Amino acid sequence: MKKNNIYYLFLTLLFIVAINFTVKAQEETDEITEGLTDQLGGFDAFDFASGGLDKESALGAFLGYSKIGDESFVGMRIRPDLNFGKFGIGLDIPIMFSTEDWSFRKDEFQDGVGWLRIINYVRYGVKKKDPVYIRVGSLENSYMGYGILLDNYTNVISFDKRKIGATFDVLIGDMIGIEGLYSDFDKTSFNLLAFRPYVKPLAKTGIPIVKTADIGFTYVTDHDATMIALTDSTSKQNQFIEAGQAAWSVDMGVRPINNTFMQLKVYTQYGVLQKNTSELLQTELNYIADSLRLTGVDDENPLIAGNDVAGTNNYDSGSGFSIGADFRFNLGAKTLQLQAKIERLWYNEFFSPQFYNAGYEAAKDRKLVGLAQTNGKKGIYGSLTGVIMEKVLLGGSLMIPDNASKIAPGVLTLHFDASKLFEKFVVKGQYIKGGLTSLKDALVFDNYSLATARVAYKMNRFLIIGLDYKYTWVLNNETGKFETKDYVSPYIGFSMPLSFGSNKDPIDFDLED
């Protein structure tokens, strides 16, 4: 049996298991109410990981002008957003024409999953809040376990080349669960796959604090062989991944404080990034190693430190360890909800915490070359998100090593949503900055940045005018590389509130992250 066929069989079996867990979990929902109370800390926790306020049902269509790089287009986008309690579905259907020759813009329907990109999301439940959670479509702010390997991950690094992935989390009887993520259902390639079985072995004992303990094991693998169409040929998007990039980790957490207005969880985790055995990668690293030896400007680079043998390098597996605390606070009547997370990390050569993060999909080869030159370091990860009166969300996170450098940079994320604060206005946005070596460069847009923003005004119950802005990666069909470009789209459209799913009037629509 071919290697890829084995992977597809494994993936199929994994999702069959998840579906079986889903059915069983639904049957046992009534039996684990007490367990969910422990999991939620005694109050209806806000879904901080979603990066936005609750969505409401609406049918929208927007007519406008879009400028993508140096090209201009006119047309419309149809965006139904339907929510039925725990279930929701959102679509984004583009109908765009070039202003130069009035040809239909096909970019969003080509390569990868093609026309399936009209699916923004299909979801059920909220992760770590409901016993059954699943989301298919665009993935953002995704994580596995406590995040030492995979955190702040997104598969939407290019608006035109959006991917359809899936993530799920199922908890059975408040004792056994499994998390999973698959990045892209492009059938030509076996892409990023992560799963974490976990257990709460003492959940049924009733012993305070001890009963909240959970233990998990995470495995991540990526064999991305995605082909991209160039001007006159096709090429692999990444050269070093097909041979396999794998990692694993173990983790444990416990909640010492768990009451109606406050919860505190402390955790520890250990992770390993296994050596990538790609011959192409080894050739590239040997070339870099010989260049470093020749110039003599960086003899302490871990790729060559203590190794004077030409045509060789030191790259190998690397590991890291961390301890952290996750604090959540809920002031009465949800006046203020806060989540704060702080984590201290220690890691050796050839390891990078949160290796699978927001910038991973756009620069897999580049990240591997950087990983092979990463020194052993210490670092800090922190995040803070606040929700005020369920009207305004403001938050961000920062992963930064001590003495950050181009080889071992930091990553910053920011998000803001005030869509429910004003009756007539929509204001929301998200920003991701990788390659961070100094906080003074945090807001400098470059090839390591992603940004989305929306400002809109609701003229009446049905009409809305606004402006969308995206700083996103766009595939260059000549070089086969992703490049950053501005995406500016003023529009006018209509919003038809639907009576199901929510009692609130919708004033905003999904912001494609």
Salt bridges, closest charged atoms under 4 A:
ASP38 OD2 - LYS211 NZ 3.67
ASP44 OD1 - LYS129 NZ 2.82
ASP44 OD2 - LYS334 NZ 3.41
GLU56 OE2 - LYS420 NZ 2.51
ASP92 OD1 - ARG77 NE 2.95
ASP92 OD2 - ARG79 NE 3.69
GLU108 OE1 - ARG77 NH2 2.96
GLU108 OE2 - ARG105 NH1 3.63
GLU108 OE1 - ARG162 NH1 3.06
ASP111 OD2 - LYS161 NZ 3.26
ASP130 OD1 - LYS86 NZ 3.46
GLU140 OE2 - ARG135 NH2 3.15
ASP160 OD2 - ARG105 NH2 2.55
ASP169 OD2 - LYS128 NZ 2.93
ASP174 OD1 - LYS200 NZ 3.18
GLU179 OE1 - LYS127 NZ 2.81
GLU179 OE2 - LYS128 NZ 3.40
GLU179 OE2 - ARG196 NH1 2.69
ASP214 OD2 - ARG196 NH2 3.11
ASP214 OD1 - LYS265 NZ 3.03
ASP222 OD2 - LYS364 NZ 2.86
ASP224 OD2 - LYS364 NZ 2.77
GLU242 OE1 - LYS236 NZ 2.21
ASP251 OD1 - ARG196 NH2 2.71
ASP290 OD1 - ARG293 NH1 2.79
GLU361 OE1 - LYS163 NZ 2.63
GLU361 OE1 - LYS364 NZ 3.37
GLU390 OE2 - LYS334 NZ 3.79
ASP402 OD2 - ARG344 NH2 3.02
ASP446 OD2 - LYS433 NZ 2.55
ASP468 OD2 - ARG79 NH2 3.73
ASP468 OD2 - ARG454 NH2 2.61
ASP505 OD2 - ARG461 NH1 3.54
ASP508 OD2 - LYS428 NZ 3.31
ASP510 OD1 - LYS55 NZ 3.98
GLU512 OE2 - ARG79 NE 3.44
GLU512 OE1 - LYS470 NZ 3.58
